[in-house]
Amino acid sequence: MTKPCDLSAIEARRLIGIKALSPVELLDSCLERITETNGTLNAVVAMDEAAAKANAKAAEKAVADGEDLGLLHGLPVGIKDLNPTRNLKTTWGSLIYKDHVPVEDDHMVANVRAAGANVFSKTNTPEFGAGANTTNRVYGPTGNPFDPSKTCAGSSGGSAAALAAGMMPLATGSDYGGSLRTPAAFCGVTGYRPSPGVVPAVGRPISLNPFSVVGPMGRTVADTHLLLLAQQDTNLRDPFSSMDDMDIPATLAGADLSSMRVAISTDLGCAPVDKEIAATFEQRVGKFSHVFLNAHNRDPRMHDVHEAFEITRGVNFVGAHRDRLEHHRDLLDRNVIDNTERGLKYSLGDVAWAHTVQTQIYNDFIDLFEDVDILICPTASVSPFPHSQLFVEEINGEEMPTYMRWLALSYALTMALPASCSLPCGVDHLGMPFGIQIVGPNGSDALVLEVAHSLEQVLASDPETARPVADLTKLKA
């Protein structure tokens, strides 16, 4: 029998709406699963159980009283520990804020709460989201539900691991160089990077840098879309936030894949990819490409993307962390120090060059979609690795020049400001979750979500491409 915590968010919300599932029962099931598995995984790092139970009882009463119910009514939602939560500890994974308890929610969290969600926990992240291995000096590392000795990736690793273990039906994430997409792929769940402005990013240190976005995570595309509906909004404090609703559909009907022209790219023409991962991707493409009108190998133009990414990211780190580096260096982790110091070495000429390169990448990416509807590529370049290893140092015998280079499959796309959905696609050569990205140009969120929703159903029909499920007995042990 399916436990309430293992229900999809869509199904749990439906059952709550017809009085077939109590929000109290759902929360209790999630809390039980956290008790059973979090000691192994360390995905949930802060929680107010008393407040969560009070919220669940209030949600139950609202159903009984016939009140209008929000999109997420009664659903327990985990918030990545980069977003302030009212009366719930928020540390940004940093010793500087290890005891910080905000007095109010940030904008996105307030929207999720207003939609009826039970904001009950915080999920682990590397310090200030810097890094693709979820570990920090406040809480320690988060393990992968499929092998707790391996990383869940990052920086939204706590959210991805918690979802895969059934600790909660929905969780939030954020993405710059792949911080939402890579953990989704490593943990066998769905992560959606929306176009800039769909979910207002209020409070960024540099508001004219559109590369970092907030987005939803779930076990399915429909669940992920449900959370996105609650997150999306217009807020003029994010200059990329549109006065329109970005055309996100209220429900997902799915796309006619038979009419879709698809570009297939194993490495985006620029990313180092482990040869076994490349072989897995090519084998999976052979399993599903027949459902499209056509699917051809084609790489986007990503000229000079690596250096341009490092420079533009460096600008962001200097803006966010220069003062912390000067006054709290001993409390900062390696990744924040490294990125900020490298950022300080760039000249104005370097920054100007990087912005012109990014503009060309953006325009070239738009050009790709003049005769293509969707781009599909792997999400991650390697299989999940031990979380004791901070980052990937070499691929196919080639040493990585920076700790970020192994993430080029995601950060190269970030430079084009796309809409991108990471979708589970079976397991890799080592039996660990494998994911693919469904990608469209800036503003194509509706199309990307509809295609991902339809393709997910195709993948689910084949055991080799269906979403993998973690063995919970091993986590409980």
N, C-alpha and C positions, 0 to 999 in steps of 0.2 A: 504494500500500500504506500502511495506517495505521501511523504510528510509535507505539511504546509510549507516549510522552508524550501522545499525542492520544486514547488509549483513555479511556473513562469509568472512574471509580474502581471501580465495580461490576465491570466487565469485567476490568480489570487484576487486581483481587483474585481473581476467579474463575480466571483463567489462572494466577496464582501458585499457587493451591490445587491445580491439576491438573498442576503442573510444566511448563506450556506457556509460562510467562514467568518469567524470573529477576528477582528484586528488583534484582540488579546491572544487568541489561539495562534495566530500567525507570528506575533512577536515572541511568544513563549517558545515556539518551535525554532525560531532563529537564535534565540538566546541559548537554547539547549545545544544547537549545532556549534555555536561559538564555544561553549564550554567543552564540547567534545574534541574540537579540532584546532582551536586557536593556540593552545599550548604548543602544538607542533608547528603551526604555520606563522604565528605572530603577524596576522594580517590586520586585525582590529586592535588599535592601540589606545583608544580612549572611549569610554562609554558611561552614560548616566542611566543606569538600569531603572532607578526609581522614577525618573522623569519619563523614560520610555514607556514604562508600564502605565503611568498616569495618562500619557498621551493615547495609548492604545485603548484604555477604558473610555476616554472621552470620544474617541473615534467610534467605538462600539455603541455608545449612547447616541451619537449623531445618526447612526444607521437606524437604531431602534425608534428614534423620534421622527424619522422621515425627512431629515434635513437634506438639502442639496449637498451632494458629495463631490469632492474634487477629483481630478484625474488620478491622483496617487493616494486616494483616501485610505488610510490605514496601512499603507505599505512601508515597512522599515527600509530606510535608505541610509547607506553609509556615505560619508563625505570625506573625500581626500583631505589629508591633514595640511593642505595649503590654503584651504578656504575657511575663514573664521566662522565659528558656530556659537551662537548665543549660549552662554553658561556651560559650554562644553570645551574642554581643553583643546587648544590649537597651538601647535609648536612649530610648524613648518619643518619638522624634523631637526630642529636646531637647538643646541644647548642654550643659545641666547634667550629662547622663549620656552624653555622646558616646563615652566609653571604658569604659562600664560592662559588665562580664561577670558575670552572676549565677552563684552557686554551686549553685543548685537551681532546678527548674522551679516555676512556679506550679501551682495545683491542676488547672486545666483541661489544661495542657500535659502534666502528669504522667499524666493519664487517657488522653490521646491517645497518648502514648508507650507506656503500658502495654497499649494495644490493638494494638500492633505497628507503629505508624507510624514511619517514618524522619523524625524531626523534623530537617530539614536546612537550613532557611533562615528568614530573617525578611523580612517584606514591609513596604513603606513606609507611613507614616501621617503626618498633620500632627501637630505637637507636642501630646502628651498627648491626641490624638484630637480636638482642638478645631478644627473646620472641615470643610467638605465639598469641599475642594480639597486633594489629597494633595501637600503640599510642606512642607519644613522646612529649617532652616539647617544641619542635619547632613548630609542626603543630597540635598537639592534636590527638584524636582518629578517626579512620575510621570505619564507620558503615557498617553493612551487608545489601546489597540491598533487601533482603527478610524481614528484620526487622532492621531498622537503629539503634535501641537501643541495638542490639546484635553485637558481634564481627564478623569481617570477617576473624578472625584468623591472623596468621603472620608467618614469617615476610614479605611475599610477599602479604600482605593483600590489599594494595592499588591497585596493579595490578589486583588481582582477582575481587575486587569490581568494578573497572572501566570496566573490561570486561563484567561482568554480567549486568551492567547498560547500556552497549552499548556506552560507552564514546570513545572507540577505538577498532579496530579489533584484535590487538595483543599487548602483553605486556611481558616484561621480568621478571624473578624471579630468586631466588637462594634458595638453599636447603641444610641444614645441618641436623637438627633433624626433618624436615618436613615442613620447611619454605615455600616451594613451593606447596607441596602436600596438606597440611591441609587447606590453604586458598582456593585452588581450590575446595576442597570438601565442605567447608562451604558456598561457593558462587555459586555452581552449574556450574563451568567451568572445563576446562581440564588443568592439569599441568603435565609437564614431567620432571622427574629427570633423566638425562642421566648418563651413566657410567662415572667415573672420566676421564677427558682428552678429552672427545668428544667436549666439549666447553672449550677451555683453560681458566683456572683461573689464570690470570696474576696479580701479585701484592699481593698475599696472604702473610701474615707475616711469615707463616711457610709453605714453599712450599712442604715439604714431608708429610703434613697432607692432605690426599685425600678426606676427608669426606664432605667438603663444595663444592658444584658444582653450576654452573650457568645453567639455563635452560629456556625453552620457556613456555608461557601460551597463551591459546586461548579458544574460545568457543567450538571448536571441535578438534578431534584428527588431522584431516587433516590441520587445521589452525596452530595448535601447531607444527606439523611436518614442515610446511612451514617456520616458524620462526627458528626452529632448523637448517634447511639447511643453513640459513644465519649466524647463530651463530657458527656453527661448523668450526673448523680450526685446524691447527697444529701450535704450538708455543712452542719452546724449553724452554721458561721461565716457563712453567708448566711441571714438570718432568713426569707427567702422560699423557701428550699429545702425541698421537701416530703419527708416520710418515704415517700411513695408514689413510683412511677416516672413519674408524670404521664401514664401511659397512652400513651406513645409506642410505636407498633407496632413489632415486631421486623422486619417486612417490610412493604412497601407493596403492598396489593392494589388500591388505587384506589377511588374513590367512584362510586356511581351518580349521575352528574350529572343524569340525567333526573328525580331526586326532589328536587333542590336548589332552594330559593327564594333568589334572589340580589338583593341591593340593589346597584344601579349608581350610582356617584357620580363625577362628573368632577372635582369640586373639594372634596369633603367639606363643602360649604356655607360654607367659611371660607378656602380656600387660593387665592392668586393662581396662575393657570395660563396659560401662553402659549397664545394662541388656536390656534396650529398644533398644539400638543401636545394640546389639548382635542379638536380635530377628528380627530387621529390616533386618540385613545382611542375616541371615539364611532364611528369607522369600524371599529375592531377589534372593539368590542363587537358591532357588527352582523354580524361574521363568525362569532362563536362563541356568542352568547347563546341561539341556538336549541337548544343541547344541554341547557339547564336546564329544569326544570319551569316556572319563570317567572323573568323578570329585569326589574325595574322600577327606574326612576330614584328614588333615595331617599338623602337626605343624613343622616348622623348629627348629633345635636345637639352642637355644639362651642362653646357660648357662652363668651366671654372667654378662649378657649384660648391666644391669642397672648401676652397679658400674663402669664397664669398659668404658661405654659411658661418664659418668660424669667425669672420670679422663682424658680421651683423649680430651674431650671438654674443660676441665679446662686448659690443656696445651695450647690449641689454644687461649683461652682468655688471659692467662698470656702473651703469645707472642705478642698478638695484643694490649692489653690494660694496661699492668703494668705501663708503663710510664704515660699514661693518668690518671690512678688511683692515682699515686704519685703527679701529678702536676695539675690536673683538677678535682679532686674528686667532688667538689661542682657543677660541670656542668654535671656530669654523672647521668644517671638514675639507678634505683634500680637493674635491671637485670644485667647490665654490672658490677656494683660493686660486686654484690653477686657472679657471676660466676668467676670473677677474684680473689676475696679473697678466695673462696673455692679452686680454682686451686693452689694458693700459698701454701696451707696447705698440698698438696700431696708430698710425698717423691719420690726420684728416684726409690725406690723399688716399690712404687705404680704405677708409670708410666710404668716401665718395665712389671709389672704384667698385666696391662691393655692392653698393646700391644700384649702380648702373648695370652690373652683371645680373643682379636679382631681377631688375626690370626686364632685361632681355630674356631671362629664363621664364618669367611670367608670361611674356608675350609669345614666346616660342611654344609654351605649353598650351595657350589658347589656340594657337594655330593647329596644333595636333588634332584638336577636336572639330576641325572643319570637315573632316571626312571620317571621323571616328566618334562613337558615342561614349565609350567607356574604356578605361585602361585597367588591366589586371596584372598584378605583379605579386611576388611574395611580400609578406609583412616584415619578416626578420631574416637576416643573412646567415644565422647560425642556429643550432639547436640550443635549448637552455643549458647553461653551464653552471658549475658550482658557485653558490653565492659567496663562498670564501674568496673567489676571484672577482676583483672589483669591476673589471671590464674585459672585453675580448682583445687580446694582445696580438694575435695573428690569425689569418685566414688563408687556407691553402698554402701554408709555408711563408706567406708574405706578412711582414710585421706591419701593424697598423700605426700610422704616423701620429695619431691622436687617440685619446680614449673614446672619442665619438665616432671614429670612422666606420666602425662596424654597423652603425645605425644609418648609413647612407641611404638604404632603401626607403627609409621614412623621412630623414631630414632633407634629402634632395627634393622630395615632393613638397615638403613644407615651404621651400623657397618659391614654389609656384602657387602657393595659397589655395590648395585644392579643397574639395570635399572628399573625404576618404573613409571608407568603412573597412575595418579589419574583421574578417569572417573566418571562423574555424573551418578547417578542411582536413580532418583526419589527424593522423600522427605522422611524424617523420621517421627517418631510418633508425632512430634510437628509441622509438615508441613514445616520444614526447609530443605535445600538441604542436600542430603546424597551422599557420594562418596565411590567408591571402588578402590583398587589398583590392577593393573595388573603388576606383578613383575617377572623379570627374573634375572639370575646371571650376574655378571660383563661382559660387552661386548655383551650382547644379545639385544642391542638396536633395531636392525631391527626387530627381532621377537616380542618384546614387543609392538612396534609401530603397527605392522601389526595385531597382535591379538586384541589390543585395538581398532583399526580402524574397524575391523570386528564386535567385540562385541558391539561397539557403535551403529552400525546399528541394531543389534538385540534388544538392549535396547530401541532404538527410536521407534520401532514398537509397544511397549506396553506403554500406558499412565502412568502406575505405575512405570516404570523404565526409561522413557524418561527424557532428561535433563529438569529441571524445569526452568521457565522464571519468572523473577521478575516483579511485578506490578509497572510499571513506574509512573502511576498516583499518587501512594502514595509517591513516591520519589519526584515528582514535587511539591506536596502539602507541 
